[in-house]
Amino acid sequence: MVKRVVPGLVGAVLAAAVGWLGLQYWGAGTPPWADRAGQSAVPPISGTVGNFTPTIPGRPAPIEPFYDADGHEVSLQGFGDKVVLLNLWATWCAPCLKELPSLDRLQAELGGDRFQVVAVSVDRRGVEAVRPFFEKLKITHLAIYVEPKNRLAEAIGLQVLPSTIIIGPHGLMAGKLIGAAEWDAPEALALLRHYIDQAARVTQN
């Protein structure tokens, strides 16, 4: 089950229109998940990530800011050359809470200088709402990020929670998954390693 965050068709159309008008592409060259001919390599999609939909061609990730646990402004550009798994969630979304520990384990497994999980809460009360749930679920590897005005979700055109976007180091969205997944399952790790390895090959070349 997923939770709607932008009600109605009119809201969805407006969110998409506003979001895509404000997008920017901050990288240059061939997208990091493409082969030498510039064509997107086919990622492994199965099991818990069977709903993953590649974005071909890649679309620019949003520039809308969000905030860390200390209230400092953050944007997706700030993660440099990493492949980012952007997850939008909320404390009132039961599937989100079920998914969150797997994201924490994923960050422990793959997080580093090439990859990072960025889980952004859209709770209106921001960090105040998130912190108790991190403690209750024993989330220790994920940083707290919040976006209480829901602008990030609107910029991407997302209407439901949880939603997850894979973003390459060139700032292009590689694909999305609507709904919850077990992000440390073998098939999820294979999907993410596909994009991490593709990015590394382009960087090396």
C-alpha positions as CSV (number, residue, x, y, z in Angstrom):
1,M,0.0,0.0,0.0
2,V,1.1,3.5,-0.8
3,K,0.0,6.9,0.6
4,R,-1.1,9.8,-1.6
5,V,0.6,13.1,-0.9
6,V,-0.8,15.2,-3.8
7,P,-4.6,14.8,-4.0
8,G,-6.5,15.0,-7.3
9,L,-5.7,15.2,-10.9
10,V,-5.4,19.0,-10.9
11,G,-2.8,18.9,-8.2
12,A,-0.8,16.3,-10.0
13,V,-0.8,18.3,-13.2
14,L,0.2,21.5,-11.5
15,A,2.9,19.8,-9.4
16,A,4.4,18.2,-12.5
17,A,4.3,21.5,-14.5
18,V,5.9,23.6,-11.7
19,G,8.5,20.9,-11.0
20,W,9.8,20.3,-14.5
21,L,9.9,24.1,-15.3
22,G,12.3,24.5,-12.4
23,L,14.7,21.6,-13.1
24,Q,18.3,22.0,-14.1
25,Y,21.0,19.6,-15.3
26,W,24.1,20.3,-13.4
27,G,26.4,17.7,-15.0
28,A,27.9,17.4,-18.4
29,G,28.7,14.6,-20.8
30,T,27.2,11.1,-21.1
31,P,24.8,10.0,-18.4
32,P,26.7,7.7,-16.0
33,W,24.5,4.6,-16.6
34,A,24.9,4.7,-20.4
35,D,27.3,2.7,-22.6
36,R,29.9,4.2,-24.9
37,A,27.2,4.6,-27.7
38,G,25.2,6.7,-25.3
39,Q,22.5,4.1,-24.9
40,S,21.1,3.2,-21.5
41,A,22.3,-0.2,-20.3
42,V,19.5,-2.4,-19.2
43,P,19.4,-2.7,-15.4
44,P,18.5,-5.9,-13.6
45,I,14.9,-5.6,-12.4
46,S,13.2,-8.3,-10.4
47,G,11.8,-9.3,-7.0
48,T,11.3,-6.6,-4.5
49,V,12.4,-3.9,-7.1
50,G,10.2,-5.4,-9.8
51,N,8.2,-2.1,-9.9
52,F,11.3,-0.1,-10.7
53,T,10.9,2.0,-13.9
54,P,14.0,3.3,-15.7
55,T,13.9,6.9,-16.9
56,I,15.0,6.9,-20.6
57,P,16.3,9.3,-21.5
58,G,17.4,10.5,-18.0
59,R,15.6,13.6,-16.6
60,P,17.3,16.3,-14.5
61,A,16.9,15.8,-10.8
62,P,15.2,18.7,-9.0
63,I,17.1,21.6,-7.5
64,E,14.6,22.3,-4.7
65,P,16.4,22.4,-1.3
66,F,15.7,20.3,1.8
67,Y,17.2,20.4,5.3
68,D,19.5,18.3,7.5
69,A,18.9,17.6,11.2
70,D,20.6,21.0,12.2
71,G,18.4,23.0,9.8
72,H,21.1,23.6,7.2
73,E,19.9,23.8,3.6
74,V,20.9,20.8,1.4
75,S,20.4,20.0,-2.3
76,L,21.0,17.0,-4.4
77,Q,23.9,18.8,-6.1
78,G,25.7,18.6,-2.8
79,F,26.3,14.9,-3.1
80,G,28.9,15.3,-5.8
81,D,29.9,12.2,-7.8
82,K,27.8,9.8,-5.7
83,V,24.9,7.8,-7.0
84,V,22.0,8.8,-4.7
85,L,19.0,6.8,-3.7
86,L,16.5,9.5,-2.9
87,N,13.6,8.1,-0.8
88,L,10.6,10.3,0.2
89,W,8.7,9.1,3.2
90,A,6.7,10.3,6.2
91,T,6.1,9.1,9.8
92,W,2.4,8.7,9.2
93,C,3.0,6.3,6.3
94,A,3.0,2.7,7.5
95,P,4.7,1.3,4.4
96,C,7.4,3.9,4.8
97,L,8.2,2.9,8.3
98,K,8.3,-0.7,7.3
99,E,10.8,0.1,4.5
100,L,13.0,2.5,6.5
101,P,15.1,-0.2,8.3
102,S,16.0,-1.8,4.9
103,L,17.2,1.6,3.7
104,D,19.3,1.9,6.9
105,R,20.9,-1.5,6.2
106,L,21.5,-0.5,2.6
107,Q,23.4,2.6,3.6
108,A,25.5,0.4,5.9
109,E,26.1,-2.1,3.1
110,L,26.9,0.2,0.1
111,G,27.2,3.8,1.6
112,G,30.5,5.5,0.9
113,D,32.2,7.8,-1.6
114,R,30.3,6.3,-4.5
115,F,26.8,5.9,-3.1
116,Q,24.5,7.3,-0.5
117,V,20.9,6.8,0.7
118,V,19.1,10.2,1.2
119,A,15.8,9.5,3.0
120,V,13.8,12.8,3.1
121,S,10.8,13.1,5.4
122,V,7.9,15.2,4.2
123,D,6.4,15.5,7.7
124,R,5.2,19.0,8.4
125,R,6.8,19.0,11.9
126,G,10.2,18.3,10.3
127,V,13.0,16.9,12.5
128,E,10.8,17.0,15.6
129,A,8.6,14.4,14.0
130,V,11.4,12.3,12.6
131,R,13.8,11.9,15.5
132,P,11.6,9.7,17.7
133,F,10.9,7.3,14.8
134,F,14.6,7.0,14.1
135,E,15.2,6.1,17.7
136,K,12.3,3.6,17.8
137,L,13.3,1.8,14.6
138,K,17.0,2.0,15.6
139,I,18.0,3.8,12.5
140,T,21.8,4.5,12.9
141,H,23.3,4.8,9.4
142,L,20.9,7.2,7.7
143,A,21.2,11.0,8.2
144,I,18.0,12.9,9.0
145,Y,16.7,15.0,6.1
146,V,13.4,16.8,6.0
147,E,11.3,18.8,3.5
148,P,8.2,19.9,5.4
149,K,6.7,21.9,2.5
150,N,6.6,19.0,0.1
151,R,8.2,21.0,-2.7
152,L,10.7,18.2,-3.5
153,A,8.0,15.7,-4.2
154,E,6.0,18.2,-6.2
155,A,9.1,19.0,-8.3
156,I,9.5,15.4,-9.2
157,G,5.8,14.9,-9.8
158,L,5.3,12.3,-7.1
159,Q,1.9,11.7,-5.6
160,V,2.4,8.7,-3.3
161,L,4.7,7.6,-0.4
162,P,7.0,6.0,-0.2
163,S,8.7,6.8,-3.5
164,T,12.3,6.3,-4.4
165,I,14.5,7.8,-7.2
166,I,17.9,6.7,-8.3
167,I,20.0,9.7,-9.4
168,G,23.4,9.4,-11.1
169,P,26.4,11.6,-10.3
170,H,25.7,13.7,-13.4
171,G,22.4,14.8,-11.9
172,L,20.1,12.7,-14.1
173,M,17.3,10.6,-12.6
174,A,17.9,7.0,-13.7
175,G,14.5,5.7,-12.6
176,K,11.9,5.5,-9.9
177,L,10.1,3.0,-7.8
178,I,6.7,3.8,-6.4
179,G,5.9,1.9,-3.2
180,A,7.9,0.1,-0.6
181,A,10.8,-2.3,-1.3
182,E,13.3,-4.3,0.7
183,W,16.3,-2.3,-0.3
184,D,19.0,-4.6,1.1
185,A,17.5,-7.7,-0.7
186,P,19.9,-9.3,-3.3
187,E,17.9,-8.0,-6.3
188,A,17.8,-4.5,-4.9
189,L,21.6,-4.6,-4.3
190,A,22.1,-5.9,-7.8
191,L,20.1,-3.0,-9.3
192,L,22.0,-0.4,-7.3
193,R,25.4,-1.9,-8.1
194,H,24.5,-1.8,-11.8
195,Y,24.2,2.0,-11.6
196,I,27.2,2.4,-9.3
197,D,29.4,0.3,-11.6
198,Q,28.1,2.2,-14.7
199,A,29.0,5.5,-13.1
200,A,32.5,4.2,-12.1
201,R,33.2,3.1,-15.6
202,V,32.3,6.5,-17.1
203,T,34.4,8.3,-14.4
204,Q,37.4,6.0,-15.2
205,N,37.1,6.7,-18.9
